[in-house]
Amino acid sequence: MELYPGIEIVYGEPALYLRDFDALVIADLHLGFEEVSAEHGLFLPRVQLKKLIKKVEKLLNLSGASKVIINGDVKHCFSKLTYQERSEVSEFIKFLRDKGLEVYITRGNHDNYISLILSKYDIPLYEYMLINDILLIHGHEYYPMATSHVKIIIIGHEHPSISIRDELGHVTKLSCFLKVPLKTGQELVIIPALSIYALGTRVTIMRENYLSPIVRDLGILEEAIPYVISEEGVTLELPPLKDIHELIG
């Protein structure tokens, strides 16, 4: 499904394809989550890396991309670089490089110390990426205001999801993209997390519920449009939030 000319959702998956740059865009992998959880007493099997590699393999086959952009939060721990993060980030990058892909990474708020790994692969860590009139930034901070020619901003950070309640009170929660017009006249696209553990921020017209200052301060949330993705590889465009906020509230 094409969100804008040259910007497509990859067949109902949590990724975008930038046609002119031939790049797959993903975000919020949160590698190392299981080790951090164990430190807090929650012991999870270390399965996320294997599942993410399988998912990205599928995304690459579907898109045919020659480049991969990870739009922030490759790793999970804020305060250090854990053993699991060091091992799994290295393995993930090696997987991408072995496929002959160009790899680009923008810095997320979880990506402290990741440069220690990326430097071994000669991969720079960007604060943001500017591709023609498209700006990619993780979303935890404001984008560069000087880039006035930017038309579309792509962020992660929010892990957007939508909860739909039926007449019996049953709630179904699904990941989604969110396309948000901004007060600046630009358009914002929030992409869902790739991590299997990221439950997500429930999309709503209440701006205080969002993490990103870009969304909170500049988003015209009543006009925001969710694009729900499902396990069956289907993308469903929903009406603007102003029209469905009672259903998803």
Rosetta blueprint (number, residue, H / E / L):
1 M L
2 E E
3 L E
4 Y E
5 P L
6 G L
7 I E
8 E E
9 I E
10 V L
11 Y L
12 G L
13 E L
14 P L
15 A L
16 L E
17 Y E
18 L E
19 R L
20 D L
21 F L
22 D L
23 A E
24 L E
25 V E
26 I E
27 A L
28 D L
29 L L
30 H L
31 L E
32 G L
33 F H
34 E H
35 E H
36 V H
37 S H
38 A H
39 E H
40 H L
41 G L
42 L L
43 F L
44 L L
45 P L
46 R L
47 V L
48 Q H
49 L H
50 K H
51 K H
52 L H
53 I H
54 K H
55 K H
56 V H
57 E H
58 K H
59 L H
60 L H
61 N H
62 L H
63 S H
64 G L
65 A L
66 S L
67 K E
68 V E
69 I E
70 I E
71 N E
72 G L
73 D L
74 V L
75 K E
76 H L
77 C L
78 F L
79 S L
80 K L
81 L L
82 T L
83 Y H
84 Q H
85 E H
86 R H
87 S H
88 E H
89 V H
90 S H
91 E H
92 F H
93 I H
94 K H
95 F H
96 L H
97 R H
98 D H
99 K L
100 G L
101 L L
102 E E
103 V E
104 Y E
105 I E
106 T E
107 R L
108 G L
109 N L
110 H L
111 D L
112 N L
113 Y L
114 I L
115 S H
116 L H
117 I H
118 L H
119 S H
120 K H
121 Y H
122 D L
123 I L
124 P L
125 L E
126 Y E
127 E L
128 Y L
129 M E
130 L E
131 I E
132 N L
133 D L
134 I E
135 L E
136 L E
137 I L
138 H L
139 G L
140 H L
141 E L
142 Y L
143 Y L
144 P L
145 M L
146 A L
147 T L
148 S L
149 H L
150 V L
151 K L
152 I E
153 I E
154 I E
155 I E
156 G L
157 H L
158 E L
159 H L
160 P E
161 S E
162 I E
163 S E
164 I E
165 R E
166 D L
167 E L
168 L L
169 G L
170 H L
171 V E
172 T E
173 K E
174 L E
175 S E
176 C E
177 F E
178 L E
179 K E
180 V E
181 P E
182 L E
183 K L
184 T L
185 G L
186 Q L
187 E E
188 L E
189 V E
190 I E
191 I L
192 P L
193 A L
194 L L
195 S L
196 I L
197 Y L
198 A L
199 L L
200 G L
201 T E
202 R E
203 V L
204 T L
205 I L
206 M L
207 R H
208 E H
209 N H
210 Y L
211 L L
212 S L
213 P H
214 I H
215 V H
216 R H
217 D H
218 L H
219 G E
220 I L
221 L H
222 E H
223 E H
224 A L
225 I E
226 P E
227 Y E
228 V E
229 I E
230 S L
231 E L
232 E L
233 G L
234 V L
235 T E
236 L E
237 E E
238 L L
239 P L
240 P L
241 L H
242 K H
243 D H
244 I H
245 H H
246 E H
247 L H
248 I H
249 G L
